[in-house]
């Protein structure tokens, strides 16, 4: 043992478990009277948010919630779910945020599998939730969120308790506890599985803390920014921004539903500086009619993730005054772990080339120790030639603890010391990564690997195409061939032949779609195209 290991031990003075709970505590101490969160006619300061979180934690504690318990939330982007990111872990319990668009059977599965003891739910979701609770094989405390800004015709009582009344049973002087260990679980998120039951992804306090701090560096987030919650807070804990923004004394503006006209109104009213959103949201913004838009008074910074964006979207957003940065991540990695970090040397390139670069998934975040593309068989890095396909592999403190109650899936995902993303990608000479496809979405036609994303990017450049999705269609001769599903721009008709001819201009013949279907594309609540639904159609 050397002298650096003698009498230099961890103690309470020099070692404190990392947790994002300290961000709210500091905001309350340093900026108590600053406006912290705004939702319609409701507004709370940091002092008020802190007191509300502590009171709710106390109320949970009074009904027996303690360390290791699960508290589930089915809620829109309203102050209640923001507060839950602090109140639930203040009891030592784990916050389970559930996708509001799930069916009753899946909600039922999650409540059972997660061992949830409490469900906090918005009354607008009563139809599916009541069905889910009817078949639940255990007793659970149900607390309603009664939001007067919801569609009142769709509201119906679900539980015996109501959020505000329940909160007020708590003590604002409750002695809440920091985690004993930063490896302690802070949240549980279920993946949107397309086959079988979803898997429960477990985050720890350390990862939530590091993701929050890393985001401020990667996105150059300033103090006192105005953040709009476009990304659902149930999705990867809103990419961890309910924990990030308080650290910066930022102001969070809640958006209950995705409404493009409302987005422009809130940007204008609250001087929104930052928000995140899937490419589908950006597509809605750029496709909005003039009557729904407001001219931006300043540049608005946008992160996009969730699905590889077509390069044309960057050009369209820039023309409106938005600066978009592409990021990439998964539920299993607390949200985004790579960014398309910009290099000044690219400023002299033409706009189309710049947009192609921006569409890459990029390089690792400051808080991510390793992101690379490996051959999943040999576990060796693929050549940096922009052509050789491998699988994106990730390692670092912002990789999940594992899948809840699923050792087999956890071991498989973490094999050989890397998290296996399932995303197929190439790596360029500069080390930047670009996704070619999900492993399940790659099209193999006559032995050739075809990237559905490459075809989608090409189709999206056609002025009549709003959104494109490409899947494999069975074919007797080639095994499978590309089939395109298209949402058209309103009042911009186009034919199947015109789109196929358009693709022939730039794509190799075997990559050109052999069939084009015009329809509204099925999407998840975060804007991802549900390709498994499209595969059923072909």
C-alpha positions in Angstrom: 0.0 0.0 0.0 1.4 3.5 -0.9 1.1 6.6 1.1 -1.8 7.9 -1.0 -3.9 5.1 0.4 -3.0 5.5 4.1 -5.2 7.7 6.4 -6.9 9.2 3.4 -10.2 7.4 3.6 -13.7 8.5 2.5 -15.7 10.2 5.2 -18.8 12.4 5.5 -16.7 15.5 4.9 -15.1 14.5 1.6 -17.5 12.0 0.1 -21.2 12.5 -0.5 -23.2 10.2 -2.8 -24.1 12.0 -6.1 -27.8 12.7 -6.5 -29.8 15.3 -8.5 -31.9 15.9 -5.4 -29.2 18.4 -4.4 -30.0 20.5 -7.5 -33.5 21.4 -6.2 -32.1 21.9 -2.7 -29.6 24.4 -4.0 -32.1 26.2 -6.2 -34.3 26.7 -3.2 -31.4 28.0 -1.1 -29.9 30.3 -3.7 -32.8 31.4 -5.8 -35.9 30.9 -3.6 -38.1 33.6 -5.1 -37.3 33.0 -8.8 -40.1 31.6 -11.0 -39.3 27.9 -11.4 -42.2 26.3 -13.2 -45.1 27.6 -15.2 -48.2 25.8 -16.4 -51.1 27.8 -17.8 -52.3 30.0 -14.9 -50.2 28.1 -12.3 -46.7 29.3 -11.3 -44.3 28.2 -8.6 -41.0 29.6 -7.2 -38.1 27.3 -6.3 -39.1 27.7 -2.6 -42.6 26.6 -3.5 -41.5 23.7 -5.7 -39.2 22.5 -2.9 -42.0 22.7 -0.3 -44.5 21.0 -2.5 -42.0 18.1 -3.2 -41.2 17.7 0.5 -44.9 17.7 1.5 -45.7 15.1 -1.1 -42.7 13.0 0.0 -44.0 13.3 3.6 -47.5 12.3 2.5 -46.1 9.2 0.8 -44.1 8.4 3.8 -47.2 8.6 6.0 -48.9 5.9 4.0 -45.9 3.6 4.3 -43.8 4.4 1.2 -40.1 3.8 1.9 -36.8 2.9 0.4 -37.1 0.4 -2.4 -40.8 0.9 -3.1 -42.1 1.8 -6.5 -44.4 4.9 -7.1 -45.9 5.0 -10.6 -47.0 8.2 -12.5 -49.3 8.3 -15.5 -49.3 12.0 -16.3 -49.0 14.6 -18.9 -46.3 17.3 -18.8 -47.7 19.2 -15.8 -46.1 20.4 -12.5 -47.1 17.1 -10.7 -44.8 14.9 -12.7 -42.0 17.5 -12.5 -42.3 17.5 -8.7 -42.3 13.7 -8.7 -38.7 13.6 -9.8 -37.9 15.0 -6.4 -40.7 14.0 -4.1 -40.6 10.2 -4.8 -36.8 9.7 -4.4 -36.9 11.9 -1.3 -38.6 9.0 0.4 -36.0 6.5 -0.9 -38.6 5.1 -3.3 -38.2 4.7 -7.1 -40.2 6.8 -9.6 -41.8 4.8 -12.4 -43.1 7.1 -15.1 -45.5 5.3 -17.5 -46.2 6.2 -21.2 -49.7 7.8 -21.3 -50.5 6.2 -24.6 -50.2 2.6 -23.5 -53.2 0.2 -23.5 -54.8 -1.3 -20.4 -53.0 -4.6 -20.7 -49.6 -3.0 -20.8 -50.4 -0.6 -17.9 -51.6 -3.6 -15.9 -48.4 -5.5 -16.7 -46.2 -2.6 -15.6 -48.0 -2.0 -12.4 -47.7 -5.7 -11.5 -44.1 -6.2 -12.7 -42.8 -3.0 -11.0 -44.5 -3.9 -7.6 -46.0 -0.4 -7.7 -47.6 0.6 -4.4 -49.0 3.9 -5.5 -50.3 5.1 -8.8 -50.7 8.9 -9.5 -52.7 9.4 -12.6 -54.3 12.1 -14.7 -58.1 11.7 -14.8 -58.1 12.2 -18.6 -56.6 8.7 -18.8 -59.4 7.0 -16.9 -60.6 4.7 -19.7 -57.5 2.6 -20.0 -56.4 3.0 -16.4 -59.7 1.7 -15.0 -59.5 -1.3 -17.2 -55.9 -1.9 -16.0 -56.8 -1.6 -12.3 -59.8 -3.9 -12.7 -57.5 -6.8 -13.5 -54.7 -5.9 -11.0 -53.9 -8.7 -8.7 -52.9 -6.5 -5.7 -54.1 -3.5 -3.8 -52.7 -0.2 -4.9 -53.2 3.4 -3.7 -54.6 5.6 -6.5 -54.1 9.4 -6.5 -55.9 11.4 -9.2 -54.5 14.5 -10.9 -57.5 16.7 -11.5 -56.3 19.2 -14.1 -58.8 22.0 -15.0 -56.8 22.5 -18.3 -57.6 19.0 -19.5 -60.5 18.3 -21.7 -63.2 18.3 -19.1 -65.5 16.1 -21.1 -63.0 13.4 -20.8 -62.4 13.6 -17.1 -63.7 11.0 -14.6 -62.7 10.1 -11.1 -60.3 7.1 -10.8 -59.0 6.8 -7.3 -60.2 7.8 -3.8 -57.5 10.4 -3.3 -56.7 13.7 -5.2 -53.2 15.1 -5.7 -53.5 18.5 -4.1 -55.5 17.2 -1.1 -53.0 14.3 -0.6 -50.0 16.7 -0.9 -51.5 18.8 1.9 -51.6 15.9 4.3 -47.8 16.1 4.3 -45.4 18.1 6.5 -43.2 20.8 4.8 -40.6 20.2 7.5 -40.4 16.5 6.7 -36.8 15.2 7.3 -36.3 13.6 3.9 -33.2 11.5 3.3 -30.4 11.6 0.7 -29.6 8.2 -0.9 -27.3 6.0 1.2 -25.4 5.1 -1.9 -25.3 6.8 -5.3 -25.9 3.4 -6.9 -29.3 3.4 -5.3 -32.2 3.2 -7.8 -33.9 6.6 -8.6 -36.2 5.7 -11.4 -37.7 2.8 -13.5 -38.7 3.3 -17.1 -40.3 0.7 -19.3 -39.1 0.3 -22.9 -41.8 0.6 -25.6 -41.3 -3.1 -26.6 -42.8 -4.0 -30.0 -42.9 -7.8 -29.2 -43.6 -9.3 -25.9 -43.7 -7.4 -22.6 -41.7 -4.2 -22.1 -38.5 -4.3 -20.1 -38.0 -2.2 -17.0 -34.9 0.0 -17.2 -33.4 1.0 -13.8 -31.5 4.3 -13.3 -29.4 5.2 -10.3 -28.8 8.6 -8.6 -25.2 8.8 -9.9 -26.2 8.4 -13.5 -29.1 10.9 -13.2 -26.6 13.5 -11.6 -24.0 12.9 -14.3 -26.4 13.0 -17.2 -27.8 16.3 -15.9 -24.3 18.0 -15.6 -23.1 16.5 -18.9 -26.1 18.0 -20.8 -25.3 21.5 -19.7 -21.8 21.2 -21.2 -22.8 19.4 -24.4 -25.6 21.9 -25.2 -24.0 25.0 -23.8 -26.9 25.6 -21.5 -26.8 29.0 -19.7 -28.1 30.0 -16.3 -31.7 31.2 -16.3 -32.7 29.6 -19.5 -36.4 29.1 -20.4 -37.0 25.4 -21.1 -40.2 24.1 -22.8 -41.2 20.6 -22.0 -42.0 19.2 -25.4 -40.4 15.8 -24.7 -42.7 13.9 -22.4 -41.4 13.7 -18.8 -42.4 10.1 -18.8 -39.9 9.3 -21.5 -36.4 8.7 -20.1 -37.4 11.1 -17.3 -37.8 13.8 -20.0 -34.2 13.1 -21.1 -33.4 14.0 -17.4 -34.2 17.7 -17.9 -36.4 17.9 -14.8 -33.1 17.4 -12.9 -30.9 19.5 -15.2 -32.9 22.7 -15.4 -33.0 23.4 -11.6 -29.2 23.2 -11.5 -29.1 26.2 -13.8 -32.0 28.2 -12.1 -33.8 27.7 -15.4 -37.5 28.1 -15.8 -39.6 25.2 -17.0 -42.7 25.9 -19.1 -45.0 22.9 -19.2 -46.7 21.9 -22.4 -49.5 19.4 -21.7 -50.0 18.2 -25.3 -48.1 18.6 -28.6 -49.8 21.5 -30.3 -47.6 23.4 -32.8 -49.6 26.7 -32.5 -49.3 26.5 -28.7 -45.5 25.8 -29.1 -45.1 29.1 -31.1 -47.3 31.0 -28.6 -45.2 29.8 -25.6 -41.9 30.5 -27.3 -43.1 34.1 -27.9 -44.7 34.6 -24.4 -42.0 33.1 -22.3 -38.9 33.8 -24.4 -38.3 30.0 -24.7 -34.6 29.4 -25.4 -34.4 25.6 -25.4 -36.5 22.5 -26.0 -36.1 19.0 -27.2 -38.2 17.0 -29.6 -38.3 14.0 -32.0 -37.9 14.7 -35.7 -41.7 14.3 -36.1 -42.2 17.3 -33.9 -39.7 19.3 -35.9 -41.6 18.2 -39.0 -44.8 19.5 -37.5 -43.2 22.8 -36.7 -41.8 23.3 -40.2 -45.0 22.2 -41.8 -47.3 24.4 -39.7 -49.4 26.9 -41.6 -48.4 30.6 -41.5 -51.5 31.3 -39.3 -50.1 29.0 -36.5 -46.6 30.5 -36.5 -45.1 33.4 -34.7 -41.8 35.0 -35.9 -39.0 34.2 -33.4 -37.6 37.1 -31.5 -34.3 35.3 -30.9 -32.6 32.0 -31.8 -34.2 29.0 -30.2 -31.9 26.0 -29.4 -33.4 22.6 -30.2 -32.2 19.0 -29.5 -33.6 16.3 -31.7 -33.5 12.6 -31.0 -35.7 9.5 -31.0 -35.3 8.6 -34.7 -32.6 9.5 -37.2 -33.7 12.8 -38.8 -33.7 13.4 -42.5 -31.0 16.1 -43.4 -33.6 18.4 -45.0 -35.2 19.0 -41.5 -32.1 21.0 -40.4 -32.5 23.4 -43.4 -36.2 23.9 -42.8 -35.7 24.6 -39.1 -32.8 27.0 -39.6 -34.9 29.0 -42.0 -37.4 29.6 -39.2 -34.7 30.7 -36.7 -34.1 27.4 -34.8 -30.7 26.0 -34.2 -31.0 22.2 -34.1 -28.4 19.8 -32.7 -28.8 16.1 -33.3 -28.3 13.8 -30.3 -28.7 10.0 -29.8 -29.4 7.7 -27.0 -31.8 5.1 -25.6 -34.0 4.5 -22.6 -31.1 2.3 -21.3 -28.7 5.3 -21.4 -30.8 8.0 -19.5 -31.5 9.5 -22.9 -28.9 11.1 -25.1 -25.3 10.0 -25.0 -23.9 11.2 -28.3 -24.1 14.6 -30.0 -23.3 15.9 -33.4 -20.8 18.4 -32.0 -20.0 21.0 -34.6 -16.5 21.8 -35.9 -15.8 25.2 -37.3 -13.9 23.7 -40.2 -17.3 22.6 -41.6 -18.6 26.2 -41.8 -17.2 26.7 -45.4 -19.0 23.6 -46.7 -22.2 24.1 -48.8 -25.5 24.0 -46.9 -26.5 20.5 -48.1 -23.2 19.0 -47.0 -23.5 20.7 -43.6 -27.0 19.3 -43.2 -25.7 15.8 -44.1 -23.1 16.2 -41.3 -25.7 17.4 -38.8 -27.8 14.3 -39.5 -25.0 12.0 -38.1 -25.4 10.7 -34.5 -22.0 12.2 -33.8 -19.6 11.6 -30.9 -19.9 10.8 -27.2 -21.3 13.3 -24.6 -18.9 14.7 -22.0 -20.6 12.3 -19.5 -20.2 9.2 -21.6 -17.0 7.2 -21.3 -17.2 5.2 -24.4 -19.3 5.1 -27.7 -18.0 3.1 -30.6 -19.1 0.9 -33.5 -18.0 -2.8 -33.0 -18.5 -6.0 -34.9 -20.8 -7.8 -32.5 -19.2 -11.1 -33.4 -15.6 -10.2 -32.9 -16.1 -7.2 -30.6 -13.5 -5.3 -32.6 -14.0 -1.8 -33.9 -15.1 -1.5 -37.5 -12.9 0.5 -40.0 -13.5 4.2 -39.9 -14.5 4.3 -43.6 -18.2 5.4 -43.4 -19.2 2.1 -45.0 -18.5 -0.9 -42.8 -21.6 -1.6 -40.6 -21.3 -2.6 -37.0 -23.3 -2.1 -33.8 -23.2 1.0 -31.6 -21.8 0.0 -28.2 -21.8 2.2 -25.1 -20.1 2.2 -21.7 -20.1 4.7 -18.8 -21.9 5.9 -15.7 -25.0 6.7 -17.7 -25.7 3.2 -18.7 -28.6 1.7 -16.7 -28.1 -0.5 -13.7 -29.9 -3.2 -15.7 -33.4 -4.6 -16.5 -35.7 -4.9 -13.5 -36.1 -8.6 -12.6 -34.5 -9.8 -15.8 -30.9 -11.1 -15.3 -30.9 -12.8 -18.7 -31.7 -9.7 -20.6 -29.3 -7.6 -18.5 -26.4 -10.0 -19.1 -27.1 -10.1 -22.8 -27.3 -6.3 -23.1 -24.0 -5.9 -21.1 -22.0 -8.7 -22.7 -18.2 -8.2 -23.0 -18.3 -5.0 -21.0 -20.3 -2.9 -23.4 -24.0 -2.1 -23.6 -25.2 -3.4 -26.9 -27.6 -0.8 -28.4 -29.1 -2.9 -31.3 -28.5 0.0 -33.6 -26.4 -0.6 -36.7 -24.1 2.2 -37.8 -20.9 3.2 -39.6 -18.0 5.3 -38.3 -16.4 8.0 -40.3 -12.7 8.8 -40.4 -13.3 11.7 -37.9 -14.8 9.2 -35.4 -18.4 10.4 -35.9 -21.0 7.7 -35.9 -24.0 7.5 -38.3 -26.9 5.0 -37.8 -27.8 2.9 -40.7 -30.7 1.1 -39.1 -32.0 -0.8 -36.1 -30.7 -4.4 -36.5 -34.4 -5.5 -36.9 -35.0 -2.8 -39.6 -32.2 -3.5 -42.0 -33.5 -4.8 -45.3 -31.6 -7.7 -46.8 -32.4 -7.9 -50.5 -30.6 -10.5 -52.7 -27.8 -10.6 -50.0 -27.3 -6.8 -50.0 -27.8 -4.9 -46.8 -30.1 -1.8 -47.4 -30.5 1.0 -44.9 -34.1 2.0 -44.6 -32.9 5.3 -43.2 -31.0 6.1 -46.3 -34.1 5.6 -48.4 -36.2 7.7 -45.9 -33.7 10.6 -46.1 -34.0 10.5 -49.9 -37.8 10.5 -49.9 -38.0 13.3 -47.4 -36.2 15.6 -49.8 -39.2 15.5 -52.1 -41.3 18.6 -51.6 -44.5 16.6 -51.5 -43.3 14.2 -48.7 -44.0 15.2 -45.1 -42.8 11.9 -43.4 -41.4 8.7 -44.9 -41.0 5.3 -43.4 -39.4 2.3 -45.2 -39.7 -1.4 -44.2 -38.9 -4.7 -45.8 -41.6 -6.3 -48.0 -41.4 -10.0 -48.7 -40.3 -10.8 -52.3 -40.1 -14.2 -54.0 -37.1 -13.4 -56.0 -35.0 -11.2 -53.7 -36.2 -12.4 -50.3 -37.3 -8.8 -49.4 -37.4 -5.4 -51.0 -38.0 -1.9 -49.7 -41.6 -0.7 -49.3 -42.2 3.0 -48.5 -45.0 4.5 -46.5 -45.6 8.2 -47.1 -47.5 11.0 -45.3 -47.9 13.7 -47.9 -47.7 17.5 -47.4 -51.2 18.9 -47.5 -52.2 20.2 -51.0 -49.0 18.7 -52.5 -50.2 15.6 -54.4 -47.6 13.1 -55.7 -47.9 9.7 -57.4 -46.1 6.4 -56.6 -44.3 6.5 -59.9 -43.1 10.1 -59.3 -41.5 9.1 -56.0 -39.9 6.0 -57.4 -38.4 8.0 -60.2 -37.2 10.6 -57.7 -35.4 7.9 -55.8 -33.8 6.5 -59.0 -32.0 9.8 -59.4 -29.7 9.3 -56.4 -30.2 5.7 -55.1 -28.8 2.5 -56.5 -31.4 0.4 -58.2 -31.7 -2.3 -55.5 -32.3 0.5 -52.9 -35.2 2.1 -54.7 -38.7 1.3 -53.1 -40.6 -1.3 -55.1 -43.9 -0.1 -53.7 -45.2 3.2 -52.2 -48.2 3.4 -49.8 -49.8 6.7 -48.9 -51.3 6.8 -45.4 -51.0 8.3 -42.0 -48.1 6.7 -40.2 -48.5 5.0 -36.8 -46.4 6.8 -34.2 -45.5 6.4 -30.5 -46.1 9.3 -28.0 -42.6 10.5 -28.6 -42.9 10.6 -32.4 -41.2 7.4 -33.4 -42.7 5.6 -36.3 -44.1 2.2 -35.3 -42.5 0.2 -38.0 -43.7 -3.1 -36.6 -47.2 -1.9 -37.5 -46.1 -1.2 -41.0 -44.5 -4.6 -41.3 -47.9 -6.1 -40.4 -49.4 -4.3 -43.4 -46.8 -5.8 -45.9 
